[in-house]
Amino acid sequence: MKEKSYMLNADEVSKMLSISKSKSYVLIRQFNRELEDKGFYTISGRIPRAYLESKIYGYTDQKQIRH
């Protein structure tokens, strides 16, 4: 069984949301900017799974991310 990774790249985001790879890069840049504004370090081209899920689906896991 494949373990879910903590960070997602553009390919994974595009498959997860059924969007183009270019649109997934746009979302990743936008969400990384939000995280930077909150004082978090970010990795270009990657987004934490928990943050993406909280922004897209409204899921929250208070142990992993705080808004």
N, C-alpha and C positions, 0 to 999 in steps of 0.2 A: 504494500500500500504506500502510495506517495504521500509524504508529509506536506502539509500546506506551508509554504514559505512565508516568512514575516514580511518581506518586501516583494512587490509586484513590479514587473517591467511592462513596457508598452504592449508587447505581444500578449502577455497574460491579461492585461486590462481589456484589450480589444476583444479577446475571446470571451472573457467573463461578461462583458456588457454588450456583445454583438455590435461593436462599432469599428470604424476603420482605425488602422494603426496611427494615422495622423491625428485623428480626433482624440485618441487615447493619450498621445503626447501633449495635446492642448490641455486635457484634464490634469495630467500629471504636473505640468508646469503651474497650472492654476492652484492645485492643492498644495504643491510644494511652497508656493509663494505664501499661502495662508499659514502653513506650518512655520515658515521663516519669520513671519510677522508675529507669531506667538512665541518666538525664541527658540524653536527647535532647529537642529541641524538637519539638512536634507541631502539626498544623493540624487544628482541629476539623472533623469530618466527612470527613476524608481519612486514608488510610493508605498508607505506602510499599508498592508492589507486592512488593518483595523480602521485606519482613517478613511480609506476609500469606501469601505462598507458602511461606515457611519454617515458619510456624506451622501452616498447613493441610496442606501436602503434604510437609513435611520438606525442601524444597529449600533449599540454602544456596549463596550466592555470597559468599565471604569478602571480596571487594573491596567489596561494597555494604553488608553488615550483619554485625555480630559479636554473638553471644549471650554 
